[in-house]
Every structure is written in structure tokens, then in C-alpha cells.
Amino acid sequence: MTSWNRLKCCSSGALLGAAVLVICSCSSSTTTTSRSGATGGGAGPGTPTSQKDASAGNSSGAGGNGGGATATFDGTSGVPCMTDKECQTGAGINVCSTSYSGQLNDLNGVTSPQFWPTPLCIVPLPTIATVGNCDPGDVGVLQFCDSADPADPSSPGICIPLTTPQKAGSTNGYCLPHCTFNFDGKAPAGCPGKDTCNQLNYLLDTTTNTIQGHGFCQGTCQADADCSALGAGWGCQTDLGVCTMNKKSRTKTIGTACTNSGNDPTPLATSDTETGACNCPFSGTGPTSFYCTQACVVGGTPCPTGYVCDALVPGQLAFTDDGGETVVMPPAMQNPGLAGLCLAKCTNPGGPDGGVPAGGDGCPGSTSNPPLSTCTAPTDPSGAGTAAGPNCQP
């Protein structure tokens, strides 16, 4: 059987390290973009990337587990829990996400956020920002973790690349609980309670001609009640989708132009993501502009009027095998229950390939350099479109 897959850039809602928010970059039609300062959605849409079979050519361990007979793992990632002991059924290393309640760094002005409203088992988080706990494999490979075989899609953990471009190495990824979804209109599987599935990558079985989406569990709370499993005092910072005991009041409203601190080693202290003026999610290699928005769940609490919940599922999927042959699948769909971002609706998609000036028709911002947003259709020639479009992308 030939297996095809497409790297849908990197993930990730806000990828979480032991004490920091991890930024994962992707390429789009106009700039290098990433999620930064927000949870609840995937990374910016990327162009199709040739990709090897995820099961081929890599036997390294994942999730700090190693491979083969030397594997040391618990295999409990994603299991609901209240104590660490419930997660330690094998190697005795996994912990309950409640172990990190109140101990995480500030996020977009919110102190001590909790990324899992419903506590679940996880591979222990690293204590150094640039050091992960699993091997994502080389560029074009999708690998898993918290199991003996990093190429096994049934593994309970999925390894999120820490670097751009993706690079193999036992500490170059984060092992987070694994979730899956099919383009059948049904909710994703694998995330308990109020935790949601954030899309990451897609695999195509050419024997059955079926696609399966793969992602990771994190967030996304929509109301204070969603955080009740964490105990007294926890409430929901709804624009980020994270639980906290110290909500942050915003000074900018959705749709307002904002700045992101970018991916530089030293964040721009005056940016809106650092001051906490609003959730300004997309960034590049330096300070960039977008518009204030908020986290959402497809089929959940509706976005404000004029906005749509976009899980950043590609408008169409292109799969390339090792021989270079490419198959472009029909326009994709969003599954209810996927985490996303509220993005502005628009008409007359354009930008670099569509003939309409960057900024589009009805998009927030202006055509300054860099543009705040571009009206992008689901099947935009650049490959940057999403299933929820046309809407205003970076």
C-alpha cells in the first residue's frame, strides 16, 4: 500500500513547553506566519510540501521513550486524570496536567494559564524552552510518541516539531496527547471533556482513498464553567481559550489592528501580545501586524457578527509520494469540535494570486507593509486558503 501525506505546516495552537509558549512557524503566500500568544487553533495555512511516508526511514524513539525493546513509556497520553499516579502504568514517568496548574509562564498578559480545562495525562513537559521531549523526524515526516513505535498512528501522543524547518532529533519536538478526525462531519476523537483537538497534519490512504486528520489536545474553554474540573477559583480567558485565576482585561477589541512580538529570541515588549492589549495571533520572524481576534470551537459559542470560526483546515489537500506524484483532493470541511480562531469574513478574494490588492474586500487593516490581512478563498492558488473561507488571512 502506498501511503501519502501532506505536512500542514506545523500546528499548532499555542504549543506548550514547561514554562513558555512555543512558537511554530509555517509558510504562507505572503509571509512566514505562526501562532503566537493564542491557543485554540492551528498554525497559519501553508503551501503543499512533498512528504515521505510517515512510517518510513526513521526508527528513533519519541516522547523520550526510545524505540524497540528499550522503550520506556506509559502510553497514557490523553487519559483523563486527577493525579500523576493514574498516568503511570508503565515506565512511571507521565504526569497529570494538573501538575502544572498555576506554574506556567504568562501568556498574552494572562498569568499562570492552564491549557487543559479537563485534566489529562501527558508526557512530562520540558523545563528549558528550546528543548523538547520527542523526535518529530525529518522534514516531511509525521511522528508520534508515548509508544514503542514513533511511526504508529495509533500512538496516544503526537510529536509537534519545535523548529522551522522541521528537524530530526530526540529533543526537537513536544509530545502532546494525540487526536484524530475524519472529514465526515463528526467530532474529533481523543480529547476528553472540554479539551479540544487542534489540527496538525493529514494522511491519505490511497487504497481506500480516505483522509484522516491528526492533531493534539489542548484547550479550548469557552466559559468559566468549562474550567470547573480544575477546582475553585479557575475561570476562562475566553479570547485565548485558556483557564486562569487571573483574567486579563483587554484594551483593544476584535478587528482592531495589532502587533505581534514575532519569533525573535527577545520578544518586543511593546507589542500587543506582550502587553496583553488583545489576542494578536499571527507572527513572523520579527514583529508583524494582524488584527485582534479570539479563540473559538467549530460548532461551539458563535464568533461575533462578521466573523467565522476557522480551524485552519486547508481548503484543499495536496498529497505527494516519494516519487514526486501529487494528488489534489477536493475542498475539505471543518469538523465540529475542532479548535480555531475567529477570522473576519470577506468577499472578492485576492492578494498575490487573485488580482485584488492585499487587504481584500472587507478585511480589517490596510495595505501597509506588511498588510494586516488578505481576503483568501478556500482554493486559493497559493494553497493558503482554509475550509472556512473566504476570510481574512495574514
Residue pairs with C-beta under 8 A, 6 or more apart in sequence:
1 205
1 206
1 207
2 53
2 206
2 207
2 321
3 53
3 54
3 55
3 203
3 204
3 205
3 206
4 51
4 53
4 203
4 204
4 206
4 319
4 320
4 321
4 327
5 51
5 53
5 54
5 142
5 201
5 202
5 203
5 204
5 319
6 48
6 49
6 51
6 201
6 202
6 204
6 314
6 317
6 318
6 319
6 320
7 46
7 49
7 51
7 139
7 140
7 142
7 166
7 201
8 42
8 45
8 46
8 199
8 200
8 201
8 202
8 314
9 25
9 26
9 27
9 42
9 43
9 44
9 45
9 46
10 24
10 25
10 26
10 34
10 43
10 160
10 161
10 164
10 166
10 200
11 24
11 35
11 42
11 43
11 160
11 198
11 199
11 200
11 215
11 216
12 22
12 24
12 35
12 42
12 43
12 160
12 198
12 200
12 216
13 35
13 38
13 39
13 40
13 41
13 42
13 198
13 216
13 218
13 219
13 220
13 241
13 339
14 21
14 22
14 35
14 36
14 37
14 38
14 39
14 40
14 107
14 115
14 218
14 240
15 21
15 22
15 23
15 24
15 35
15 160
15 162
15 174
15 176
16 22
16 104
16 115
16 125
16 174
16 176
16 218
17 125
17 126
17 128
17 129
17 132
17 174
18 100
18 104
18 124
18 125
18 126
18 127
18 128
19 103
19 104
19 105
19 127
19 129
20 105
20 129
21 36
21 37
21 105
21 107
22 129
22 160
22 162
22 174
23 34
23 35
23 36
23 263
23 283
24 34
24 35
24 43
24 160
24 161
24 162
24 164
25 32
25 33
25 34
25 43
25 164
25 263
25 284
25 285
26 32
26 33
26 34
26 43
26 44
26 45
26 46
26 164
27 33
27 46
27 47
28 44
28 45
28 46
28 47
28 382
28 384
28 393
28 394
29 47
29 351
29 352
29 353
29 374
29 376
29 380
29 382
29 383
29 384
30 351
30 352
30 358
30 370
30 371
30 374
30 384
30 394
31 284
31 288
31 370
31 394
32 164
32 284
32 285
33 43
33 44
33 282
33 283
33 284
33 288
33 394
34 43
34 44
34 164
34 263
34 282
34 283
34 284
35 41
35 42
35 43
35 44
35 281
35 282
36 260
36 261
36 262
36 263
36 273
36 281
36 282
36 283
37 107
37 108
37 260
37 261
37 273
37 279
37 280
37 281
37 283
38 108
38 239
38 240
38 241
38 279
38 280
38 281
38 293
38 295
38 341
39 107
39 115
39 218
39 219
39 220
39 240
39 241
39 242
39 295
39 339
40 196
40 198
40 218
40 219
40 220
40 240
40 241
40 295
40 296
40 297
40 339
40 340
40 341
41 198
41 281
41 295
41 296
41 310
41 311
41 312
41 339
41 340
41 341
42 198
42 199
42 200
42 215
42 311
42 312
42 313
42 339
42 340
43 312
44 282
44 312
44 384
44 393
44 394
45 312
45 314
45 383
45 384
45 385
45 386
45 393
46 383
46 384
47 382
47 383
47 384
48 318
48 320
48 326
48 383
49 139
49 140
49 320
50 140
50 320
50 324
51 140
51 141
51 142
51 319
51 320
52 138
52 140
52 141
52 322
53 321
53 322
54 137
54 141
54 142
54 143
54 151
54 153
54 203
55 151
56 151
56 322
57 138
57 141
58 135
58 137
58 138
58 141
58 143
58 150
58 151
58 168
59 67
59 68
59 150
60 67
60 135
60 137
60 150
60 168
60 170
61 67
61 70
61 71
61 135
61 150
61 170
62 134
62 135
62 143
62 144
62 145
62 146
62 147
62 150
62 155
62 157
62 159
62 173
62 175
63 73
63 77
63 123
63 133
63 134
63 145
63 146
63 147
63 157
63 159
63 175
64 72
64 73
64 93
64 123
64 133
64 134
64 170
64 175
65 71
65 72
65 73
65 91
65 134
65 145
65 146
65 147
65 148
66 72
67 148
67 149
67 150
68 148
71 147
71 148
72 90
72 91
72 93
73 90
73 91
73 93
73 123
73 145
73 146
73 147
73 148
74 87
74 88
74 89
74 90
74 91
74 92
74 93
74 94
74 121
74 146
75 89
75 90
75 146
75 147
75 156
76 86
76 87
76 88
76 89
76 90
76 94
76 121
76 146
76 156
77 94
77 120
77 121
77 122
77 123
77 145
77 146
77 156
77 157
77 175
77 176
77 177
77 178
78 120
78 121
78 156
78 157
78 177
78 178
78 179
78 190
78 191
78 192
78 217
79 86
79 87
79 120
79 121
79 156
79 192
80 118
80 119
80 120
80 121
80 192
80 193
81 87
81 96
81 97
81 98
81 119
81 120
81 121
82 96
82 98
82 119
83 96
83 98
84 94
84 95
84 96
84 99
86 96
86 121
87 94
87 95
87 96
87 121
87 122
88 94
93 123
93 124
94 121
94 122
94 123
94 124
94 146
95 121
95 122
95 124
96 119
96 120
96 121
96 122
97 114
97 115
97 116
97 119
97 120
97 121
97 122
98 119
98 230
100 114
100 125
101 112
101 114
101 230
102 112
102 114
102 245
103 112
104 112
104 113
104 114
104 115
106 112
106 113
107 113
107 240
107 242
108 240
108 248
108 273
108 276
108 279
109 248
109 274
109 275
109 276
109 277
110 237
110 240
110 242
110 244
110 246
110 247
110 248
110 276
111 244
111 245
111 246
111 248
112 244
112 245
112 246
113 237
113 240
113 242
113 243
113 244
114 227
114 230
114 234
114 242
114 243
114 244
115 218
115 219
115 242
115 243
116 122
116 195
116 217
116 218
116 219
117 193
117 194
117 195
117 219
117 220
117 221
117 226
117 227
117 229
117 230
117 236
117 243
118 192
118 193
118 194
118 195
118 229
119 229
119 230
120 177
120 191
120 192
120 195
120 217
121 177
122 175
122 176
122 177
123 133
123 134
123 145
123 146
123 157
123 175
124 133
125 133
125 174
126 132
126 133
126 171
126 174
130 162
131 171
132 162
132 171
132 172
132 173
132 174
132 175
133 145
133 171
133 173
133 174
133 175
134 143
134 145
134 150
134 157
134 159
134 170
134 173
134 174
134 175
135 143
135 145
135 150
135 159
135 168
135 169
135 170
135 172
135 173
136 143
136 159
136 160
136 161
136 162
136 166
136 167
136 168
136 172
136 173
137 143
137 150
137 159
137 166
137 168
138 166
138 167
138 168
139 165
139 166
139 167
140 166
141 166
141 168
142 158
142 201
142 203
142 214
143 150
143 151
143 158
143 159
143 173
144 150
144 151
144 152
144 153
144 155
144 157
144 158
144 159
144 178
145 155
145 157
145 158
145 159
145 173
145 175
146 155
146 156
146 157
146 175
147 154
147 155
147 156
147 157
149 155
150 159
153 180
153 203
153 212
153 214
155 178
156 177
156 178
157 175
157 176
157 177
157 178
158 175
158 176
158 177
158 178
158 200
158 214
158 215
158 216
159 173
159 174
159 175
160 173
160 174
160 175
160 176
160 200
160 216
161 167
161 172
161 173
162 171
162 172
162 173
162 174
163 172
166 172
176 216
176 217
176 218
177 190
177 191
177 195
177 216
177 217
178 190
178 214
178 215
178 216
178 217
179 188
179 189
179 190
179 191
179 197
179 198
179 214
179 215
179 216
179 217
180 188
180 189
180 190
180 197
180 212
180 213
180 214
180 215
181 187
181 188
181 189
181 197
181 199
181 212
181 213
181 215
181 335
181 337
181 338
182 210
182 211
182 212
182 213
182 335
183 211
183 213
183 332
183 333
183 335
184 335
185 333
185 335
185 336
186 335
186 336
187 335
187 336
187 337
188 196
188 197
188 213
188 215
188 335
188 337
188 338
190 197
190 217
191 197
191 217
192 217
193 229
194 220
194 221
194 226
194 227
194 229
195 217
195 218
195 219
196 217
196 218
196 219
196 220
196 241
196 297
196 337
196 338
196 339
197 215
197 216
197 217
197 337
197 338
197 339
198 215
198 216
198 217
198 218
198 219
198 338
198 339
199 213
199 214
199 215
199 311
199 312
199 313
199 338
200 213
200 214
200 215
200 216
201 213
201 214
201 215
202 211
202 212
202 213
202 214
202 314
202 317
202 319
203 211
203 212
203 214
204 210
204 211
204 317
204 319
204 327
204 329
205 211
205 212
206 327
211 317
211 329
211 332
213 313
213 335
215 338
218 339
219 240
219 241
219 242
219 295
219 339
220 241
220 242
220 295
220 296
220 297
220 339
221 227
221 236
221 237
221 238
221 241
221 242
221 243
222 236
222 238
222 241
222 296
222 297
222 300
222 301
223 236
223 238
223 301
224 234
224 235
224 236
226 236
226 243
227 234
227 235
227 236
227 243
228 234
230 243
233 245
234 243
234 244
234 245
235 243
235 244
235 245
235 247
236 242
236 243
236 244
237 243
237 244
237 247
237 248
238 294
238 295
238 301
239 250
239 278
239 279
239 293
239 294
239 295
240 279
240 294
240 295
241 295
241 296
241 297
241 339
248 276
250 276
250 277
250 278
250 279
250 292
251 277
251 278
252 258
252 272
252 277
252 278
252 292
253 278
253 292
254 278
254 291
254 292
254 293
254 294
254 304
254 307
254 342
255 291
255 292
255 293
255 306
255 307
255 344
255 364
256 278
256 291
256 292
256 364
257 289
257 290
257 291
257 292
257 364
257 365
257 366
257 372
258 272
258 273
258 277
258 278
258 280
258 289
258 290
258 291
258 292
259 268
259 270
259 271
259 272
259 273
259 280
259 287
259 288
259 289
260 271
260 272
260 273
260 280
260 281
260 282
260 283
260 287
260 288
260 289
260 290
261 267
261 268
261 269
261 271
261 273
261 274
261 283
261 287
262 268
262 271
262 283
262 284
262 285
262 286
262 287
262 288
263 283
263 284
263 285
263 286
264 285
264 286
264 287
267 273
267 274
268 274
268 287
269 275
271 280
271 287
272 278
272 280
272 292
273 280
273 283
277 292
278 292
278 293
279 292
279 293
279 294
279 295
280 290
280 291
280 292
280 293
281 290
281 293
281 341
282 288
282 290
282 394
284 370
288 370
288 394
289 365
289 368
289 370
289 371
289 372
290 365
290 372
290 373
290 394
291 344
291 364
291 365
291 372
291 373
291 392
293 307
293 341
293 342
293 343
294 303
294 341
294 342
295 339
295 340
295 341
295 342
296 303
296 309
296 339
296 340
296 341
296 342
297 309
297 337
297 338
297 339
297 340
298 309
298 311
298 334
298 335
298 336
298 337
298 338
298 339
298 340
299 309
299 336
299 337
300 309
300 336
300 337
302 309
303 309
303 342
304 342
306 344
306 345
307 342
307 343
307 344
307 345
308 342
308 343
308 345
308 388
308 391
309 334
309 340
309 341
309 342
309 388
310 334
310 340
310 341
310 342
310 343
310 386
310 388
310 389
310 391
311 334
311 335
311 338
311 339
311 340
311 386
311 387
311 388
312 340
312 341
312 386
313 332
313 333
313 334
313 335
313 338
313 386
313 387
313 388
314 332
314 383
314 385
314 386
314 387
315 331
315 332
315 377
315 378
315 379
315 380
315 385
315 386
315 387
315 389
316 328
316 329
316 330
316 331
316 332
316 378
316 379
316 385
317 328
317 329
317 332
318 326
318 327
318 328
318 329
318 383
319 326
319 327
319 329
320 326
320 327
331 378
331 379
331 387
332 387
333 387
334 340
334 387
334 388
340 388
343 388
343 391
343 392
343 393
344 362
344 363
344 364
344 373
344 391
344 392
345 362
345 390
345 391
345 392
346 360
346 361
346 362
346 363
346 375
346 390
346 391
346 392
347 361
347 362
347 375
347 390
348 356
348 360
348 361
348 362
348 375
349 356
349 360
349 375
349 376
349 377
349 380
349 385
349 389
349 390
350 356
350 357
350 358
350 360
350 361
350 374
350 375
351 358
351 360
351 374
351 375
351 376
351 380
351 382
352 358
352 374
352 382
353 380
353 381
353 382
354 375
354 377
354 380
354 381
356 375
357 367
358 367
358 371
358 374
359 365
359 366
359 367
359 371
359 372
359 373
359 374
359 375
360 373
360 374
360 375
360 376
360 392
361 375
362 375
362 392
363 372
363 373
363 374
363 375
363 392
364 372
364 373
364 392
365 371
365 372
365 373
366 372
372 394
373 392
373 393
373 394
374 392
374 393
374 394
375 390
375 391
375 392
376 382
376 384
376 385
376 386
376 389
376 390
376 391
376 392
376 393
377 385
377 389
377 390
378 385
378 386
378 387
378 388
378 389
378 390
379 385
380 389
384 393
385 393
386 393
